[in-house]
Amino acid sequence: MALTIDSNSTQVSARPDYELQFSPANRQIRTTFAGVTIADSHDVIVLKEPRYQPVYYFPKKDVRMDLLIATDHMTHCPFKGNASYWNLVVGGQIEQNVVWSYLNPYPEAAPVKDYLAFYRDRMESWYEDEQQAFTHSLHQTTGHTNPLINWLLWEAWDAATSSELVMRLVQQLNEQGAQLLLLNVVIPTLHPLLAARAYRWKRSVGELEEFGATHETLSSNAFQHSPLIPVLEGSGGVRRKIKDIPAGKDFPIIEDLRDEGGTDYVALPMSFSDGQINVITFATDHPEGFSLEILAQIHEIIPLLGRLFEVHAKQHTATSLLQTFIGKHTGERVLNGQIKRGDGEDIHAVIWFSDLRQSTVLAQEISRKEFLDHLNRFFDCIAGSVADNGGEVLRFVGDAVLAIFPIDYGQSDGRNTFVNYEQACDAAIMAVRDARNRIRVNNLQSPENGWKEIDFGIGLHLGDVTYGNIGTEDRLEFTVIGPAANEAARIETMTKVLKCPVLISKAFADGCRVQLNDLGEHKLRGISKPQRLFTLEEDLI
């Protein structure tokens, strides 16, 4: 694209459907704030751009720079570049980020390099040749329309997921002539295991790829040397005309795109309402790269597009956090409306209660961090085994775990986790075996890692419990209550007395299809009737 400048105007356009027009104002322009002249110049450049009001750009020499304070705020235009901002401070009045400038603009905006512009409606007054006016020219806009805006208003809003929204966006941009090679959306997320969710479409693949990026992925060397990093860190956006960049002199993704015939790459910030910065990237193999028209259309819809992605992201985060902190099935119940105190139902379930042995002593012998690490290794072994075998961890009670293996779980919403008590008992036994194997491996590794060995007790019971919300009106917990839950905890306590790590009630044993050892009847604390207890044979564990 050739750039020509003359005394009348400069028109910049990659293709004739969209252009930036720079021209001298040919008159004195002055603007004031709080009664003080902030800029006064005969050398103002006017930028006219489709769908926008004309903007006055002042040379620095004619601006009261002593009244401006640079800020960290930055915005990005994919064909002008990164805009830096200043606060305006006059007396006791401050107007934040009211002044901007393209200090290192892309070639399309070169005529206003180091010039400063002001938000017109945030200044006190404007004068042209000392006549106060909001001039007619400032209100003029061109007749160009953006078809993506109509698409957002009438079609995009009803996309049920971010994946669907990305696919619709790809289709719309290609219909506008973008000739996309790649479209990628990266959204940081609040999750203990995942740092971000990504939605990537590549023409060579032909379908959308959705995946979670771990915290390790985002700290990897490959990611740290990607153009996503400056965008996520708030440094504006990235634009690369690939054919103009020497091979091997830029981000690795640029070389990958070059090999695929890519000609242009753009990475843009996309903010949520809380200020979170996300990234959306595009690449094309159009011989001329992205046209100004396409870039302008994208740039205009980014704020609203971000709100649509935000709705999906917040819903995904809410679901993930509920599953993380209160369990998958319980979280689904809460999202489905079981949120009032007393909401719940009676269910039949295997009840699992397990406890970490010697925790009080260990807490005094080792540091707090070492104890927390020890506790988390125990939970990884116990709770991980429960979850992997179809159970649901309801609570971590200090150093104990309460879990259930529901039978005909969620009958009200059609979900059956275990269709009968034999299946539920089998799953619980498999979880016990799994947990013991994990703990055995942990203890074998303990000497070389300086860990304390894990000792534990597990109590298994089968019975009816009430599964629902309890607590105060404004602080609730979804859990199980009832005599059977209490009995499971008392059975686990007997593991210390009988010096047996796993104890099983008769109710559970009646539904269990593996061989058990009968330990006879025993009195449980707080339970009036003696209970017959069983344990697993060692060769079955």
N, C-alpha and C positions, 0 to 999 in steps of 0.2 A: 504494500500500500504506500503510495507516494504522498508525502505531506507537503503542501504548498501554503505559504503565508503571504498575504499581500496587505496593503493598508486598509482594504475594505472589509474582507472577511476571510476566514479559513474554514473550509468544510472538510470534515474528516469522516470517511465512510468506507467500510470494508466492502460493502455492496450497496447499491443505490437505494435500498429500501429504508435506510436509517442513517442519520448524519448528525454530527456535532458541528455547530456553526459558531466560530469565534470571530468577533468583530469589535473594533474600537467603539466606545460609547460616543466619541466625538462631542463630548460636552463635560462640564464639571459635574462630578457626583460627590455628594457629601452625606454622611450619616451621623446621627448623634445618639447619645445614651446618657440619661440623667443630666441633661443640659450641657453635656460636653461633646465637642466634635471628636469622633473616634477615627474617621477616615475622610480624607478630602483630596480628590485627585482629578486631573485632567487626562489621566492615562489609564482609565478603567477599561477592562476587556469584558464584553458581554458574551456569555455562553448561552446559546439557544439550543435546546435539546427536545426532541419529540416527547410529548406528554408531560413536560415540566415547564414551570415558569422560567423565564430568562433569569440568569444569575449574574450579578456584578462581581468582578474580581479586581481587587485593588493591589497595586504594587506595594511591597513592604515599606518603601520609603515614604509613602503617603498615609501610613497607618500608625496610630499611637501605640507602638509595641510596648511602651512602658506601662500601659494599662491592661496588658494581656498576660495571662499566666498559663503556660502550657500544661495540659493534663495528659493522663494516660489513655483517654478515650480515643478510639480509632474506629473508622468504618472502612469498608472496602467496596469499590466499584470494579467489576471485572474488566472494564475498558478504560477507566481513569486511573485506578491504582488505590493505594492506601491514603486516606485523608487523616491528617493530624488535627487536633482540636485545641482551642484555648478558651479559658474563662475570661470574661470581661469584668474588671473590677474598677468601679468609679465611686470614690467616697466609701460609703458603707453598703453600696449596692453591688451584688454579684449576679451575673447572668452566666450560667454554666454552659460550657461547650457551644457557644453561640458563633464562634469563628472557626473556620477550617481552611486547610490548604493542602494541596498535593505537592509535597516537597520532592518526591521522586516519582512523578507520574509515568504512566505508560505512554507510549508514543502518541496515542490518540488524544491525550490531554496535555501534550507538551507546551502549547501556547500559554497555559496558566501556571506553569511551574513557578513555585515560590510566591505566587499571588495569593491574596487572602480574600475569602468571601464571608458574608454575614447572613444569618437567617433574617430575612427581611422583616417578618412579622414580630421578631423579638427585639428589634431596635426601636428606639423612641421615635425617630423621624428620619425622613429621607428628603434630600434636596437635589434638584437638577437645575444647574445654572442659577442657584440660589432661589429657586421657586419650589416651595414645599409640595411634594406630590408623591403619591403612589401611582406611578405612571401607568398609562394604558399598556405600554410594552411589557411591564412587569407581570401583568395579568394574562398576557397572551400565551396560549399553548397551541401546539400544532394539532392537526386532526388525526394523527396516527393513533391507532387503537392497539391494545394488547390482548390477543385472543386467549392467553393463559389466564387472564383475570376472569373472564367469563367461565372458563373451565373450572377454576377454583370455586366460583360461586355456585355453579349449577351441577357440577359432576364430582369434583375431587372430594368435597366435604363428606360424601357418604361412603368413602372407602373404609372398610371395617378394620383394616390393619395397616401398619406401616408398609408391609410387603406389597399389599395391593396398591397403596398410594404411590410407591416407587414405580411399579409397573405401569400405572396410568400416566405418570409423569414422563416416563420414557416414551410411551406412545405419543403423547402430545408434542413433546419436543421434536421427535422424528417427523411428525406431521408438519411441523413448522420448518423443516429442512435442516435440523441440527446434525443429522447423520452421525448419531452417537456411537462411539466405540465402547464407552464406559460411563456408568453413573453409579456413584457410591455415596451412601449416607452413613455417617458414624455418629452415634448418640451415646455420650457417657451415661452410665447408669449407677444407681445406688444398689449395690449387691455385694455380699461378702466374697463371692467367687469371681464375678464378672466386672470388668471395668467399663465396658461399653458393649453396645449392640451395633452390628453393622448390617447393612442391606446393600448388596452389590449386584449390579446387572452388567454383564459383558456380552457384547454381540456374539463373540466366539463361543460362549457357553449357551446362550439362547434362553436362559431362564434365570430367575432371581436366586441368589444365594443369601441366606440369612444365617448369621452366626454370632456367637458371643466371643468377645475378646477378653481374655483373662488379664489380671493385673500384670502377670509376667509378660504377656504379649506386648502390652503398652510400654513396658520398660526395656523391651528387646532392642538390640542395635538396629534392626531393620526398621522398626517403627520410629525410633528416635531420629532416623535419617530420612523420614518421609515428609512431604509437604503438609501433612496433617498437623504436625507439632506446632509450627508457628501460628496456624489458625486457632488451634485449641488453646494456645497460650495468650490469645488476644492480640496478636500482631497483625491483624487484618487478614487479607487473602493472598492467594498465589495465582499468577497467570503466567503461562509459558507457551510462547509460540515455538513449537518444538523444532521446526526447520531452522530457526535462527540461533539455536543453542549448539555449541560444539559438542560432539559426542563425548560422553564421560565426564562432563563438567557440571552436572546438576544432580537432582534427586534421582535415585535408581528407577523410580516409576516412570520418569521421563524417557529413560533408555528403553524400558519395556514397551512403552507406547510407540516409541520410534520404530522398534522392530515390528510392530503390528501395523505400521503405516499411519500412526497418529500424527496430527499436525498441530493440535492445540489442546491445552489442558488448563482447567480452571478449578481452584479449590476455594470455596466461599464459606464464611462463617454464617451460621443460622442459629439465631438466639431464641431461647425460650423466655417466657414472661418473667422468670426469676433470675434472668441474667446468664443462665447456663449457656455456654458456647458449644455448638455442635458443628459438624462439617458436612458439606455436600460438595461432591466433586463431579466434574464432567470432562469427557475427552471426546474428540471428534477426529475423523480422518477426511473431512471435507478439504479439498485442495487449498482453499483459502482460509481454513480454520473457522472459528465461530464468527458469524457476522455480528456487527454491532446491534442489529435488530434482535437477534437471538439472545445476546448477552443482556441487553436492556430488558427484554421480556422476563428473563430469569431473575435479574436483579430486582425488578419491581415486585415480583411475587414472593420473594424469599421471606419477608416478615410474616405474611399470612400462611405460607406453606409451613413455616416453623411452628405456628400455632396448631396446625393439623397434626404434625408429627408429635407435638407436645401432648396432645390429648391421648394419642396411642401410647406414648412413652410413660405418661403418668399412670395409665391403666396397667401397663406391663409392670411398672415398678411396684404399684400397690399389690398386684398379685404375687410378685416375687417376694416382696417383704413379708406379706402375710404367710406365704408358704414357708419362708425361712424361719420366722419367729413363732408361728403357732401351728405349722404343719400344712401339708398340701390340701387334704380333704377339709380340715377345719377352716383353712383360709378360704376355700371355695364356698363353704357354708356362710361365712361372714359376708363375702362379696355378694352372695345370693340373698342377703337380707336378714339373716339370723343375727341381729345385732343388739336386741333388747335383753335386759336382764330377765332370765326365765325362759328365753328361747332355747329350744332343744327337744330331745326325744329320748325315750328309753330304748336301749339297744342291747343285744346279746353279743358278748365279745370275750376274747382271750385278753386277760389283763396281765401286763408285764410290769414288774417293779424290780429295779436293780439298784445296787448301792456300791460305792467305792469304799473298800475297807481301809482302815488306818488313816483316814483323811485328816482327822484332828491331830494326830501325832505328826504326820507329814507336814502339815501346815506350820508347825512349830520348828521342824528340823531344817526345812529348806526355804529359800527365798520365795517371795510372793510370786514373782514371775515363773520360777521353777515349778511352784505348786499349780499355777494356772496352766502351764504347759502339760503337767502331769494330768490334770483334770480334763483337759481337752483331748489328750490321747485316749483317756478312758472313754470319753463320750464318742470319739471317732470309732472306737471298737464296738461299743454297745449300741449307740443310736444308729450308727452306720449300718450295722447288721440288721437291726429292726427295719429300717427304711428299705434296705435292699431286698428284704424278704416280704414286703407288702404290708408291714405294720406302720403305725403312725405314732410318732413321738409327740406326746401331749405337753409334757413339762420336764424341765430340768429343775429339780427341787434340791438346791444346794449341790451335793455330790451324788444325787440319785436321779434315776430316769423312770418316768411313768409313761407307758405306751400301751396301745391296744391293737388287737387284730380283730377288726369288727366282722360280724357275721350278718349277712344281708345288710351291709352298711349302706346308708343313704337310700333306703327303700323309697323314701318320699320323692327323690329325684332320679330314681331308676338306676342308681349305681350299686352293684353288688361286688364288694371286694372279695368276700369268701362266701360261697353259697351254702356251706354247712360247717358245723363245728370241727369235723375231722380235718377239713382243709385249713381252717384257722390254726388248729393245734399243730398240724404238720408244719405250717409256715413258722410258727413260734419255735418249734424244735430246731428247724433249720437255722433260724436266727441265733439260737443258743450255740449251736455248733460253730456257726460263722464267727460269733463273738469270741468264743473260746480260742478259735484258731488265730484270730487277729491278736488277742491278748498274748497268746503263746509266742507269736512272732515278735511282738513288742518287747516282751520280757527277754527274749533271746538277744535282742539288739540293745538292751538297756546298758550292759556293762561298757560297751564301746562308745556309747553316747552319753554316759554319765547320768542315765535316768534311774529313777526308782522303779522297781517292778510293780505291776498292777495286780492287786488282789480285789476280788469282787464277790458279790452274792446276787443271785437272780431268783425271784419268786414268780411262779406262773399259776394263774387261776382262771377259771371260766365262770362267767355269771352275767347277771343283768346289772347294768349301770345306767344312770341318767347322764346323757351326753349333751351339754349345753352351757349357757352363759350363767356365771355366778359372779357375785361381787357387789360393789356399791353401784349407785346409779351412773356414776361417771368414771368408774374404773372396773372393767369387767375382764373375766378370764374364761376362755372356752376350755372345759375340762370334763372329767368324769367324776361322779360322786355316787355314793351308795355303799352298802355293806360289802359288796364284792370287791370294790376298790380298796377298802380298808383291810380286808382279809388278805389281799395280794401283798400289801405292805408288811403285814404281820408274818406272812409265810416267809418273805425274804429275810426278816429279822431272825428267823429260826435257822438260817444257814450258818450263822455264827455259833449257835448252840450245838447244832448237829455236826458242825465242821464239814459241811457239804456245800459246795458253791452253787448248786442248782436244786431248788425244791419245788415240787409240783403238787397241787391240790388233787383230791380225789375227783372233783368235778372235771378237772382238766384230764386226768388220767383216763376217765371213762370215755373220752373222745380221742385219745391218743392212740396212734397205730404203731408205735414203737415199743419195744420191751422196756419196762420200768422196774426199778427196785422198790418194794414196799417197805417203808420205814416205820410203819405202825402209826398209832394215834398220838397226837401231841396237843398240849394245851397252848393256845395262842394268846398272847397278851391282849386283854380287852374283849376276847371272844369267849362266850359262855360255853359253847359246845366244843369238845375236842375235835381236832381235824386230822384225818388220815393223810399222811404226806408220802410222797414218792420222789425218787431221783432217777436220773438217767444212768444206764450201765456205761461204764468207762469205755468199753469197746464200741459204743454207738456214738461217741462224741468225737 
